[in-house]
Amino acid sequence: MSTTLTIVVPFPPGGIDLILRLLLPSMEQRLGQPIQLINRPGGTGAHGTLEVAQAKPDGQTLLFASQGPLVYQPQVNTVGYDPLRSFVPVCRLTCTPSVLMASGRNQFRSVADVVTAAKATPGGVVYSTPGPGGLPHVGMAAFANVMGLSLQHMPMAGAAAAIEALKNGQADLIAEQLPTAVALAGQGARIIGVFAPTRLPVLPDIPTIEEQGCGLSFQSWNALMAPAGTPTATLQWLGEACLGALVELTPVLNEKMGMDPAYLGSAQTAGFITVELDRARELTLRSGLSNPTSKP
């Protein structure tokens, strides 16, 4: 009987695991073993991330990571792992710009609408996030600082809860990764801006945040990570299965989430994360949320 491969998602269901669930059947077939996906929320991703950092490095316990717990949480909070030393990448699977979404219950159609409302009622415009310290929080805090606005932060228990708060009108705004945003657009929320240097082919009519007067861009990504010390041959075996699944599922990912895969192998992903750490430091400084005692 094949052993079960465990992939920990450090958030509640309904967020980044939407992408992973599409890939699992193909990955299981390619690896020849069952895969168990476990949602382990807490600490805006830090708790599940730490669990995998402490796991046996045998390739049977992996982390489906996003940028939040890996490169943003260490800038804001003291965590029990090091993004470069506690893990070794299997591969990067996706990389997309973040977008600014507005609730369908308000009339915001642009950044200018947000600025007008926020200046008229300081603290009256609310943005929801999956929790403090992740990219949605840091990015929106930086947006508020750059635009000179007083926005109210509503931290929720995960992406699904944050999106629900947006859809039911508890929150006015959210910064969300493109795949989730495209899947949810029209379901009680609308995309009003893109945190990217140029417009996106999948959203040609949506102006960038920079076009709308705010010089910010940041991206969301997902990577499969293993505990440090996992053998190179195991990483290669897992990475090849991920690549095959991504190629097979590209049409589905494009149709359902408006995205193409952005595969990088283990070594390339390690270099990418190093660069992203520098970008995270800069954005966190602009947000005013930096913790001077945190590492790295």
Backbone as CSV, one residue per row, in Angstrom:
resi,resn,N_x,N_y,N_z,CA_x,CA_y,CA_z,C_x,C_y,C_z
1,MET,0.848,-1.202,0.000,0.000,0.000,0.000,0.882,1.250,0.000
2,SER,0.548,2.197,-0.868,1.333,3.418,-0.962,1.129,4.280,0.274
3,THR,2.213,4.918,0.712,2.080,5.877,1.801,1.362,7.117,1.291
4,THR,0.782,7.855,2.204,0.034,9.057,1.844,0.932,10.276,1.967
5,LEU,0.991,11.063,0.926,1.719,12.323,0.936,0.802,13.392,1.531
6,THR,1.292,14.112,2.515,0.510,15.166,3.169,0.974,16.531,2.700
7,ILE,0.028,17.340,2.247,0.321,18.727,1.886,-0.461,19.626,2.830
8,VAL,0.262,20.427,3.588,-0.352,21.335,4.555,-0.619,22.680,3.884
9,VAL,-1.864,23.127,3.964,-2.239,24.477,3.535,-2.437,25.288,4.812
10,PRO,-1.635,26.319,5.065,-1.679,26.988,6.369,-2.796,28.025,6.507
11,PHE,-3.900,27.785,5.824,-5.056,28.681,5.863,-6.335,27.852,5.865
12,PRO,-7.470,28.446,6.234,-8.735,27.726,6.147,-9.095,27.406,4.695
13,PRO,-10.013,26.460,4.475,-10.431,26.138,3.107,-11.046,27.355,2.409
14,GLY,-10.950,27.346,1.086,-11.591,28.386,0.298,-10.686,29.509,-0.125
15,GLY,-9.377,29.367,0.095,-8.416,30.389,-0.311,-7.462,29.823,-1.349
16,ILE,-6.161,29.788,-1.000,-5.171,29.324,-1.961,-5.338,27.844,-2.291
17,ASP,-6.042,27.098,-1.446,-6.220,25.676,-1.733,-7.128,25.430,-2.934
18,LEU,-7.848,26.447,-3.411,-8.675,26.286,-4.605,-7.809,25.860,-5.785
19,ILE,-6.604,26.418,-5.891,-5.686,26.068,-6.978,-5.183,24.639,-6.794
20,LEU,-4.762,24.329,-5.586,-4.169,23.021,-5.315,-5.173,21.894,-5.554
21,ARG,-6.412,22.102,-5.178,-7.422,21.048,-5.337,-7.642,20.688,-6.807
22,LEU,-7.443,21.635,-7.701,-7.556,21.344,-9.132,-6.429,20.436,-9.609
23,LEU,-5.269,20.551,-8.966,-4.089,19.808,-9.401,-3.958,18.425,-8.776
24,LEU,-4.608,18.209,-7.638,-4.370,16.983,-6.863,-4.597,15.690,-7.638
25,PRO,-5.719,15.524,-8.367,-5.908,14.235,-9.054,-4.778,13.896,-10.017
26,SER,-4.313,14.882,-10.776,-3.224,14.635,-11.716,-1.920,14.355,-10.984
27,MET,-1.673,15.056,-9.883,-0.459,14.815,-9.108,-0.457,13.415,-8.505
28,GLU,-1.600,12.987,-7.976,-1.701,11.637,-7.399,-1.382,10.581,-8.453
29,GLN,-1.913,10.760,-9.637,-1.680,9.801,-10.711,-0.201,9.745,-11.087
30,ARG,0.433,10.904,-11.140,1.830,10.956,-11.555,2.768,10.433,-10.474
31,LEU,2.415,10.653,-9.208,3.256,10.187,-8.109,2.970,8.736,-7.743
32,GLY,1.789,8.255,-8.115,1.413,6.890,-7.774,1.132,6.691,-6.305
33,GLN,0.675,7.751,-5.634,0.326,7.640,-4.228,-0.758,8.648,-3.886
34,PRO,-1.550,8.344,-2.870,-2.601,9.282,-2.473,-2.015,10.527,-1.817
35,ILE,-2.725,11.637,-1.964,-2.309,12.906,-1.368,-3.415,13.392,-0.443
36,GLN,-3.025,13.712,0.774,-3.955,14.259,1.756,-3.690,15.746,1.931
37,LEU,-4.693,16.537,1.665,-4.566,17.981,1.860,-5.135,18.326,3.232
38,ILE,-4.330,18.986,4.054,-4.750,19.370,5.399,-4.712,20.884,5.531
39,ASN,-5.831,21.488,5.870,-5.872,22.919,6.166,-5.504,23.119,7.623
40,ARG,-4.439,23.888,7.878,-3.941,24.114,9.234,-3.826,25.622,9.468
41,PRO,-4.969,26.295,9.692,-4.939,27.751,9.845,-4.394,28.192,11.194
42,GLY,-4.060,29.467,11.261,-3.580,30.064,12.503,-2.405,30.982,12.254
43,GLY,-2.406,32.134,12.898,-1.286,33.062,12.776,-1.113,33.600,11.376
44,THR,-2.220,33.730,10.634,-2.184,34.180,9.238,-1.169,33.367,8.444
45,GLY,-1.226,32.068,8.625,-0.377,31.155,7.882,0.860,30.681,8.612
46,ALA,1.220,31.344,9.702,2.482,31.019,10.373,2.445,29.673,11.088
47,HIS,1.291,29.278,11.631,1.232,28.049,12.418,1.453,26.813,11.543
48,GLY,0.722,26.711,10.444,0.904,25.571,9.552,2.275,25.553,8.906
49,THR,2.808,26.738,8.633,4.136,26.849,8.044,5.191,26.313,9.012
50,LEU,5.073,26.661,10.270,6.004,26.167,11.287,5.901,24.647,11.427
51,GLU,4.702,24.112,11.340,4.510,22.667,11.457,5.323,21.923,10.402
52,VAL,5.301,22.422,9.176,6.051,21.763,8.110,7.556,21.983,8.293
53,ALA,7.950,23.139,8.782,9.367,23.393,9.039,9.938,22.372,10.018
54,GLN,9.098,21.886,10.927,9.538,20.946,11.955,9.312,19.486,11.566
55,ALA,8.762,19.245,10.382,8.445,17.882,9.955,9.699,17.137,9.500
56,LYS,9.596,15.823,9.415,10.694,14.982,8.946,10.962,15.284,7.472
57,PRO,12.216,15.501,7.069,12.532,15.870,5.683,12.613,14.659,4.745
58,ASP,11.491,13.935,4.632,11.471,12.729,3.808,10.612,12.883,2.558
59,GLY,10.131,14.113,2.291,9.319,14.344,1.103,7.875,13.931,1.244
60,GLN,7.467,13.522,2.440,6.094,13.073,2.641,5.213,14.104,3.356
61,THR,5.818,15.205,3.794,5.061,16.320,4.372,5.533,17.596,3.702
62,LEU,4.637,18.251,2.977,4.980,19.442,2.220,4.087,20.609,2.619
63,LEU,4.525,21.789,2.265,3.779,23.017,2.535,3.354,23.632,1.214
64,PHE,2.055,23.920,1.078,1.585,24.706,-0.054,1.581,26.153,0.422
65,ALA,2.619,26.868,0.055,2.889,28.174,0.651,2.474,29.299,-0.280
66,SER,2.116,30.402,0.326,1.959,31.654,-0.389,3.002,32.627,0.141
67,GLN,3.047,33.790,-0.465,4.053,34.778,-0.074,3.858,35.272,1.361
68,GLY,2.632,35.247,1.865,2.359,35.810,3.191,3.200,35.224,4.307
69,PRO,3.005,33.935,4.631,3.776,33.358,5.734,5.256,33.227,5.457
70,LEU,5.639,33.115,4.182,7.052,32.919,3.884,7.865,34.207,3.912
71,VAL,7.358,35.284,3.302,8.206,36.474,3.198,7.637,37.730,3.862
72,TYR,6.340,37.735,4.177,5.780,38.927,4.823,5.664,38.776,6.341
73,GLN,5.206,37.632,6.807,5.100,37.433,8.255,6.431,37.654,8.978
74,PRO,7.561,37.179,8.426,8.831,37.419,9.122,9.217,38.892,9.212
75,GLN,8.609,39.757,8.387,8.889,41.188,8.465,8.057,41.870,9.557
76,VAL,6.921,41.267,9.876,5.941,41.915,10.758,5.937,41.285,12.151
77,ASN,6.087,39.966,12.204,5.986,39.237,13.466,7.222,38.359,13.683
78,THR,7.415,37.940,14.905,8.456,36.967,15.208,7.881,35.573,14.985
79,VAL,8.467,34.831,14.050,7.978,33.491,13.732,9.064,32.476,14.075
80,GLY,8.676,31.226,14.179,9.622,30.201,14.615,10.356,29.509,13.485
81,TYR,10.390,30.125,12.305,11.056,29.514,11.164,11.753,30.609,10.362
82,ASP,12.694,30.189,9.534,13.406,31.103,8.657,13.031,30.756,7.222
83,PRO,12.572,31.723,6.435,12.094,31.400,5.086,13.158,30.805,4.178
84,LEU,14.435,31.095,4.432,15.502,30.591,3.577,16.200,29.360,4.145
85,ARG,16.150,29.176,5.463,16.899,28.081,6.086,16.024,26.927,6.570
86,SER,14.751,27.187,6.821,13.879,26.141,7.362,13.259,25.273,6.283
87,PHE,13.322,25.741,5.017,12.657,25.040,3.923,13.576,24.934,2.714
88,VAL,13.214,24.013,1.840,13.818,23.941,0.513,12.647,23.835,-0.470
89,PRO,12.656,24.620,-1.532,11.525,24.587,-2.457,11.464,23.300,-3.278
90,VAL,10.233,22.866,-3.516,9.999,21.864,-4.549,9.865,22.581,-5.887
91,CYS,8.975,23.575,-5.918,8.767,24.348,-7.133,7.832,25.516,-6.846
92,ARG,7.858,26.496,-7.720,6.823,27.530,-7.730,5.780,27.115,-8.751
93,LEU,4.496,27.306,-8.409,3.422,26.903,-9.309,2.743,28.093,-9.980
94,THR,2.514,29.162,-9.222,1.797,30.309,-9.771,2.491,31.603,-9.355
95,CYS,2.264,32.651,-10.124,2.752,33.977,-9.773,1.908,34.984,-10.540
96,THR,1.097,35.741,-9.832,0.189,36.685,-10.476,0.151,37.987,-9.683
97,PRO,-0.152,39.099,-10.337,-0.335,40.348,-9.596,-1.531,40.256,-8.647
98,SER,-1.490,41.028,-7.612,-2.661,41.191,-6.765,-3.575,42.240,-7.389
99,VAL,-4.832,42.188,-7.035,-5.796,43.157,-7.552,-6.571,43.762,-6.390
100,LEU,-7.147,44.935,-6.638,-7.984,45.609,-5.653,-9.435,45.337,-6.002
101,MET,-10.165,44.762,-5.047,-11.578,44.448,-5.257,-12.445,45.310,-4.352
102,ALA,-13.618,45.675,-4.856,-14.591,46.438,-4.084,-15.849,45.597,-3.902
103,SER,-16.538,45.817,-2.814,-17.785,45.120,-2.551,-18.851,45.544,-3.553
104,GLY,-19.671,44.594,-3.943,-20.808,44.915,-4.795,-21.862,45.735,-4.085
105,ARG,-21.704,45.887,-2.771,-22.683,46.652,-1.991,-22.335,48.131,-1.924
106,ASN,-21.168,48.525,-2.474,-20.845,49.949,-2.510,-20.727,50.407,-3.968
107,GLN,-20.444,51.679,-4.142,-20.412,52.258,-5.483,-18.993,52.505,-5.991
108,PHE,-17.999,51.926,-5.337,-16.619,52.154,-5.747,-16.352,51.494,-7.105
109,ARG,-15.922,52.321,-8.050,-15.552,51.816,-9.373,-14.094,52.143,-9.711
110,SER,-13.427,52.887,-8.842,-12.057,53.321,-9.114,-11.380,53.707,-7.810
111,VAL,-10.057,53.897,-7.874,-9.310,54.394,-6.721,-9.798,55.783,-6.335
112,ALA,-10.144,56.597,-7.326,-10.639,57.946,-7.039,-11.893,57.893,-6.163
113,ASP,-12.771,56.929,-6.405,-13.973,56.777,-5.572,-13.592,56.443,-4.135
114,VAL,-12.587,55.575,-3.985,-12.127,55.196,-2.643,-11.542,56.409,-1.930
115,VAL,-10.720,57.160,-2.628,-10.082,58.339,-2.030,-11.131,59.355,-1.589
116,THR,-12.104,59.597,-2.427,-13.158,60.566,-2.083,-13.902,60.145,-0.825
117,ALA,-14.280,58.868,-0.755,-15.039,58.373,0.408,-14.181,58.371,1.663
118,ALA,-12.918,57.956,1.530,-12.048,57.871,2.700,-11.700,59.244,3.253
119,LYS,-11.554,60.221,2.391,-11.253,61.571,2.867,-12.487,62.242,3.463
120,ALA,-13.654,61.866,2.966,-14.890,62.423,3.520,-15.185,61.861,4.908
121,THR,-14.834,60.584,5.112,-15.076,59.924,6.401,-13.847,59.113,6.785
122,PRO,-12.837,59.750,7.400,-11.629,59.015,7.800,-11.964,57.806,8.677
123,GLY,-11.447,56.633,8.307,-11.741,55.406,9.042,-13.052,54.767,8.649
124,GLY,-13.779,55.400,7.773,-15.085,54.868,7.388,-15.032,53.830,6.295
125,VAL,-13.928,53.777,5.546,-13.754,52.771,4.504,-12.985,51.588,5.105
126,VAL,-13.548,50.396,4.964,-13.026,49.198,5.632,-12.451,48.230,4.602
127,TYR,-11.275,47.679,4.887,-10.756,46.604,4.049,-10.596,45.343,4.882
128,SER,-11.009,44.225,4.317,-10.876,42.939,5.001,-9.617,42.228,4.525
129,THR,-9.070,41.381,5.379,-7.896,40.577,5.038,-8.026,39.200,5.681
130,PRO,-7.241,38.208,5.213,-7.241,36.895,5.860,-6.599,36.893,7.238
131,GLY,-6.085,38.030,7.684,-5.455,38.121,8.996,-4.312,39.113,8.950
132,PRO,-3.817,39.526,10.106,-2.744,40.521,10.148,-1.401,39.954,9.709
133,GLY,-0.627,40.781,9.006,0.742,40.426,8.678,0.964,39.781,7.337
134,GLY,-0.112,39.411,6.634,0.042,38.835,5.306,0.092,39.919,4.241
135,LEU,0.276,39.517,2.983,0.362,40.488,1.906,-0.898,41.342,1.768
136,PRO,-2.118,40.795,1.876,-3.299,41.658,1.770,-3.311,42.784,2.804
137,HIS,-2.829,42.500,4.017,-2.765,43.526,5.059,-1.644,44.520,4.772
138,VAL,-0.450,44.006,4.514,0.696,44.884,4.257,0.431,45.736,3.013
139,GLY,-0.086,45.109,1.958,-0.339,45.834,0.717,-1.365,46.942,0.882
140,MET,-2.453,46.657,1.598,-3.488,47.679,1.782,-3.025,48.778,2.730
141,ALA,-2.215,48.414,3.735,-1.672,49.441,4.629,-0.721,50.359,3.859
142,ALA,0.068,49.786,2.953,0.953,50.598,2.119,0.143,51.488,1.181
143,PHE,-0.919,50.937,0.611,-1.817,51.710,-0.253,-2.376,52.913,0.504
144,ALA,-2.838,52.682,1.734,-3.388,53.772,2.544,-2.326,54.828,2.835
145,ASN,-1.124,54.383,3.191,-0.040,55.333,3.497,0.349,56.163,2.275
146,VAL,0.504,55.509,1.145,0.916,56.212,-0.069,-0.141,57.235,-0.492
147,MET,-1.403,56.878,-0.318,-2.487,57.759,-0.743,-2.904,58.743,0.346
148,GLY,-2.292,58.635,1.531,-2.636,59.546,2.622,-4.029,59.341,3.162
149,LEU,-4.451,58.070,3.269,-5.810,57.751,3.697,-5.814,57.056,5.050
150,SER,-6.899,57.208,5.768,-7.135,56.456,6.998,-8.194,55.405,6.700
151,LEU,-7.738,54.149,6.528,-8.642,53.037,6.249,-8.715,52.130,7.463
152,GLN,-9.832,51.476,7.636,-10.014,50.577,8.784,-9.739,49.138,8.368
153,HIS,-8.880,48.453,9.123,-8.524,47.068,8.841,-9.478,46.126,9.558
154,MET,-10.057,45.162,8.810,-10.911,44.132,9.393,-10.259,42.765,9.163
155,PRO,-9.442,42.280,10.102,-8.822,40.967,9.931,-9.836,39.848,10.144
156,MET,-9.800,38.853,9.281,-10.717,37.725,9.367,-9.915,36.426,9.486
157,ALA,-10.620,35.335,9.705,-9.962,34.032,9.863,-9.852,33.342,8.511
158,GLY,-8.968,33.860,7.654,-8.744,33.237,6.361,-9.351,33.994,5.199
159,ALA,-8.914,33.592,3.974,-9.339,34.291,2.766,-10.825,34.158,2.508
160,ALA,-11.393,32.968,2.744,-12.822,32.769,2.481,-13.662,33.707,3.340
161,ALA,-13.288,33.851,4.619,-14.038,34.747,5.514,-13.848,36.203,5.111
162,ALA,-12.635,36.558,4.675,-12.378,37.934,4.248,-13.185,38.275,3.006
163,ILE,-13.265,37.334,2.084,-14.048,37.556,0.866,-15.537,37.624,1.187
164,GLU,-15.991,36.788,2.108,-17.404,36.821,2.496,-17.762,38.165,3.126
165,ALA,-16.842,38.712,3.936,-17.073,40.032,4.529,-17.209,41.094,3.452
166,LEU,-16.427,40.950,2.378,-16.523,41.881,1.256,-17.866,41.722,0.550
167,LYS,-18.250,40.502,0.281,-19.474,40.253,-0.478,-20.728,40.685,0.275
168,ASN,-20.715,40.537,1.604,-21.924,40.910,2.358,-21.921,42.364,2.810
169,GLY,-20.889,43.111,2.425,-20.875,44.538,2.705,-20.284,44.937,4.033
170,GLN,-19.778,43.973,4.823,-19.087,44.336,6.059,-17.804,45.104,5.760
171,ALA,-17.156,44.726,4.657,-15.936,45.399,4.209,-16.186,46.012,2.839
172,ASP,-15.427,47.065,2.555,-15.567,47.758,1.277,-14.538,47.316,0.252
173,LEU,-13.347,46.895,0.721,-12.234,46.608,-0.172,-11.483,45.367,0.279
174,ILE,-10.732,44.794,-0.664,-9.810,43.719,-0.327,-8.727,43.679,-1.401
175,ALA,-7.501,43.361,-1.015,-6.439,43.056,-1.970,-6.381,41.545,-2.088
176,GLU,-6.574,41.037,-3.293,-6.692,39.591,-3.479,-5.835,39.141,-4.646
177,GLN,-5.380,37.885,-4.595,-4.605,37.362,-5.703,-5.517,37.139,-6.899
178,LEU,-4.960,37.303,-8.087,-5.735,37.297,-9.320,-6.595,36.047,-9.510
179,PRO,-6.070,34.818,-9.329,-6.919,33.648,-9.594,-8.196,33.631,-8.763
180,THR,-8.077,33.906,-7.471,-9.255,33.926,-6.611,-10.191,35.052,-7.007
181,ALA,-9.620,36.217,-7.334,-10.442,37.373,-7.693,-11.238,37.120,-8.964
182,VAL,-10.592,36.541,-9.972,-11.295,36.260,-11.229,-12.405,35.243,-11.004
183,ALA,-12.125,34.238,-10.166,-13.141,33.227,-9.881,-14.345,33.820,-9.153
184,LEU,-14.121,34.901,-8.389,-15.193,35.468,-7.559,-15.806,36.732,-8.146
185,ALA,-15.171,37.317,-9.164,-15.685,38.562,-9.730,-17.120,38.361,-10.223
186,GLY,-17.967,39.296,-9.881,-19.371,39.190,-10.251,-20.219,38.516,-9.201
187,GLN,-19.583,37.867,-8.232,-20.318,37.210,-7.145,-20.296,38.089,-5.900
188,GLY,-20.785,39.301,-6.036,-20.828,40.219,-4.907,-19.588,41.056,-4.747
189,ALA,-18.714,41.058,-5.758,-17.487,41.848,-5.697,-17.057,42.203,-7.111
190,ARG,-16.284,43.281,-7.224,-15.781,43.695,-8.535,-14.315,44.105,-8.413
191,ILE,-13.553,43.881,-9.467,-12.152,44.277,-9.525,-12.080,45.707,-10.033
192,ILE,-11.402,46.591,-9.273,-11.338,48.003,-9.672,-9.916,48.481,-9.958
193,GLY,-8.926,47.639,-9.742,-7.552,48.040,-10.018,-6.612,46.861,-9.921
194,VAL,-5.461,46.989,-10.559,-4.471,45.920,-10.598,-3.152,46.444,-10.032
195,PHE,-2.594,45.737,-9.051,-1.307,46.116,-8.472,-0.178,45.559,-9.342
196,ALA,-0.063,46.082,-10.566,0.948,45.624,-11.518,1.413,46.812,-12.343
197,PRO,2.623,46.727,-12.927,3.129,47.851,-13.719,2.321,48.108,-14.990
198,THR,1.726,47.045,-15.561,0.949,47.188,-16.794,-0.373,46.433,-16.649
199,ARG,-1.328,46.762,-17.502,-2.608,46.068,-17.475,-2.429,44.593,-17.825
200,LEU,-3.378,43.781,-17.349,-3.295,42.351,-17.563,-4.133,41.947,-18.776
201,PRO,-3.618,41.027,-19.602,-4.392,40.572,-20.757,-5.764,40.020,-20.388
202,VAL,-5.858,39.372,-19.226,-7.135,38.794,-18.822,-8.109,39.860,-18.311
203,LEU,-7.582,41.055,-17.959,-8.422,42.161,-17.471,-8.043,43.443,-18.221
204,PRO,-8.204,43.454,-19.532,-7.696,44.593,-20.315,-8.368,45.929,-20.010
205,ASP,-9.592,45.891,-19.470,-10.325,47.131,-19.197,-10.131,47.644,-17.772
206,ILE,-9.367,46.908,-16.969,-9.143,47.322,-15.578,-7.808,48.056,-15.488
207,PRO,-7.811,49.345,-15.136,-6.555,50.097,-15.059,-5.698,49.643,-13.876
208,THR,-4.395,49.847,-14.014,-3.505,49.542,-12.911,-3.706,50.562,-11.791
209,ILE,-3.243,50.198,-10.607,-3.283,51.136,-9.484,-2.391,52.340,-9.776
210,GLU,-1.270,52.077,-10.480,-0.364,53.172,-10.827,-1.041,54.167,-11.772
211,GLU,-1.795,53.671,-12.739,-2.558,54.549,-13.632,-3.530,55.432,-12.850
212,GLN,-3.964,54.902,-11.702,-4.953,55.609,-10.895,-4.319,56.440,-9.777
213,GLY,-3.009,56.672,-9.888,-2.367,57.620,-9.001,-1.636,57.067,-7.808
214,CYS,-1.458,55.738,-7.739,-0.759,55.131,-6.606,0.362,54.245,-7.127
215,GLY,1.601,54.614,-6.863,2.749,53.890,-7.401,3.097,52.641,-6.634
216,LEU,2.208,51.669,-6.617,2.446,50.407,-5.916,2.207,49.235,-6.857
217,SER,3.041,48.233,-6.757,2.771,46.960,-7.425,3.318,45.844,-6.550
218,PHE,2.567,44.778,-6.434,3.041,43.602,-5.703,2.307,42.380,-6.232
219,GLN,2.915,41.215,-6.015,2.391,39.997,-6.620,2.138,38.910,-5.587
220,SER,1.216,38.051,-5.970,0.891,36.884,-5.157,1.448,35.648,-5.851
221,TRP,1.902,34.692,-5.082,2.431,33.472,-5.675,2.243,32.298,-4.728
222,ASN,2.338,31.120,-5.295,2.212,29.889,-4.521,3.363,28.966,-4.870
223,ALA,3.942,28.364,-3.846,5.059,27.436,-4.043,4.852,26.215,-3.165
224,LEU,5.365,25.107,-3.619,5.361,23.886,-2.822,6.721,23.787,-2.153
225,MET,6.718,23.714,-0.819,7.959,23.724,-0.049,8.081,22.436,0.770
226,ALA,9.318,22.026,0.984,9.617,20.860,1.811,10.506,21.290,2.971
227,PRO,10.527,20.506,4.066,11.442,20.836,5.167,12.883,20.807,4.700
228,ALA,13.697,21.685,5.253,15.124,21.698,4.925,15.723,20.317,5.168
229,GLY,16.600,19.898,4.267,17.223,18.585,4.386,16.574,17.517,3.537
230,THR,15.468,17.839,2.867,14.822,16.878,1.969,15.757,16.583,0.798
231,PRO,15.966,15.310,0.457,16.922,14.955,-0.599,16.586,15.599,-1.946
232,THR,17.630,15.962,-2.677,17.463,16.610,-3.978,16.685,15.729,-4.949
233,ALA,16.955,14.431,-4.938,16.250,13.523,-5.845,14.749,13.511,-5.560
234,THR,14.385,13.603,-4.286,12.973,13.645,-3.916,12.324,14.937,-4.400
235,LEU,13.042,16.036,-4.249,12.523,17.322,-4.730,12.293,17.284,-6.231
236,GLN,13.225,16.677,-6.963,13.092,16.607,-8.414,11.893,15.750,-8.804
237,TRP,11.714,14.644,-8.140,10.582,13.732,-8.400,9.249,14.441,-8.164
238,LEU,9.155,15.158,-7.057,7.927,15.889,-6.743,7.703,17.039,-7.729
239,GLY,8.787,17.733,-8.050,8.677,18.858,-8.971,8.221,18.438,-10.357
240,GLU,8.708,17.302,-10.829,8.298,16.812,-12.153,6.811,16.471,-12.170
241,ALA,6.304,15.928,-11.064,4.874,15.627,-10.980,4.047,16.915,-10.993
242,CYS,4.525,17.919,-10.298,3.826,19.221,-10.286,3.810,19.843,-11.675
243,LEU,4.947,19.803,-12.359,5.038,20.381,-13.698,4.080,19.676,-14.653
244,GLY,4.058,18.356,-14.596,3.148,17.600,-15.454,1.691,17.942,-15.189
245,ALA,1.341,18.064,-13.904,-0.035,18.415,-13.549,-0.381,19.822,-14.017
246,LEU,0.551,20.746,-13.886,0.308,22.123,-14.324,0.092,22.199,-15.827
247,VAL,0.918,21.489,-16.586,0.773,21.489,-18.043,-0.595,20.918,-18.429
248,GLU,-0.953,19.821,-17.784,-2.239,19.180,-18.083,-3.422,20.091,-17.746
249,LEU,-3.319,20.822,-16.644,-4.435,21.619,-16.155,-4.408,23.070,-16.622
250,THR,-3.456,23.446,-17.454,-3.369,24.843,-17.879,-4.678,25.381,-18.455
251,PRO,-5.361,24.669,-19.353,-6.629,25.208,-19.874,-7.669,25.448,-18.781
252,VAL,-7.713,24.562,-17.794,-8.691,24.708,-16.704,-8.340,25.907,-15.833
253,LEU,-7.059,26.052,-15.501,-6.623,27.185,-14.689,-6.896,28.502,-15.407
254,ASN,-6.682,28.517,-16.706,-6.917,29.727,-17.485,-8.393,30.068,-17.533
255,GLU,-9.221,29.065,-17.736,-10.666,29.299,-17.855,-11.289,29.691,-16.530
256,LYS,-10.935,28.984,-15.462,-11.594,29.195,-14.170,-10.993,30.330,-13.368
257,MET,-9.693,30.609,-13.562,-9.023,31.574,-12.704,-8.250,32.646,-13.459
258,GLY,-8.325,32.631,-14.785,-7.686,33.664,-15.573,-6.180,33.700,-15.436
259,MET,-5.563,32.530,-15.280,-4.129,32.499,-15.026,-3.458,31.397,-15.819
260,ASP,-2.185,31.590,-16.069,-1.330,30.547,-16.611,-0.358,30.122,-15.512
261,PRO,0.101,28.871,-15.545,1.095,28.444,-14.559,2.365,29.273,-14.667
262,ALA,3.121,29.308,-13.596,4.398,30.037,-13.591,5.430,29.152,-12.912
263,TYR,5.655,27.992,-13.490,6.503,26.978,-12.879,7.967,27.413,-12.839
264,LEU,8.579,27.209,-11.692,10.023,27.300,-11.535,10.481,26.070,-10.769
265,GLY,11.638,25.536,-11.127,12.194,24.405,-10.397,12.717,24.813,-9.028
266,SER,13.264,23.855,-8.320,13.669,24.078,-6.931,14.690,25.211,-6.786
267,ALA,15.789,25.146,-7.519,16.847,26.158,-7.384,16.355,27.528,-7.824
268,GLN,15.601,27.573,-8.921,15.066,28.848,-9.395,14.092,29.444,-8.383
269,THR,13.289,28.602,-7.756,12.338,29.090,-6.754,13.071,29.662,-5.547
270,ALA,14.169,29.032,-5.152,14.953,29.557,-4.030,15.466,30.960,-4.333
271,GLY,15.951,31.165,-5.543,16.409,32.495,-5.935,15.276,33.499,-5.988
272,PHE,14.134,33.055,-6.497,12.951,33.912,-6.562,12.527,34.369,-5.171
273,ILE,12.512,33.450,-4.201,12.089,33.791,-2.847,13.060,34.790,-2.212
274,THR,14.338,34.660,-2.503,15.319,35.618,-1.984,15.010,37.029,-2.478
275,VAL,14.696,37.152,-3.757,14.339,38.457,-4.322,13.035,38.963,-3.704
276,GLU,12.072,38.072,-3.522,10.785,38.459,-2.946,10.925,38.945,-1.502
277,LEU,11.895,38.399,-0.780,12.140,38.882,0.580,12.547,40.350,0.578
278,ASP,13.385,40.729,-0.378,13.776,42.139,-0.490,12.579,43.013,-0.828
279,ARG,11.744,42.553,-1.737,10.547,43.312,-2.096,9.590,43.423,-0.913
280,ALA,9.502,42.347,-0.132,8.621,42.359,1.032,9.094,43.364,2.072
281,ARG,10.414,43.444,2.269,10.955,44.419,3.220,10.570,45.842,2.801
282,GLU,10.712,46.126,1.512,10.409,47.475,1.013,8.927,47.802,1.179
283,LEU,8.054,46.870,0.783,6.618,47.128,0.891,6.192,47.253,2.351
284,THR,6.779,46.431,3.218,6.418,46.491,4.633,6.855,47.816,5.245
285,LEU,8.004,48.322,4.837,8.432,49.644,5.298,7.434,50.717,4.866
286,ARG,6.960,50.622,3.636,6.003,51.608,3.137,4.657,51.483,3.847
287,SER,4.366,50.302,4.369,3.094,50.096,5.064,3.115,50.640,6.493
288,GLY,4.321,50.822,7.057,4.424,51.240,8.446,4.242,50.109,9.436
289,LEU,4.249,48.862,8.962,3.977,47.709,9.841,5.235,46.950,10.245
290,SER,6.397,47.394,9.816,7.625,46.642,10.085,7.849,46.463,11.576
291,ASN,8.272,45.269,11.946,8.651,44.968,13.324,10.171,44.941,13.388
292,PRO,10.791,45.910,14.056,12.260,45.976,14.050,12.931,44.782,14.706
293,THR,12.198,44.006,15.490,12.801,42.855,16.163,12.591,41.568,15.391
294,SER,11.813,41.608,14.295,11.546,40.391,13.550,12.714,40.050,12.648
295,LYS,12.722,38.821,12.158,13.767,38.336,11.277,13.087,37.689,10.077
296,PRO,13.789,37.653,8.881,15.152,38.120,8.701,15.171,39.623,8.485
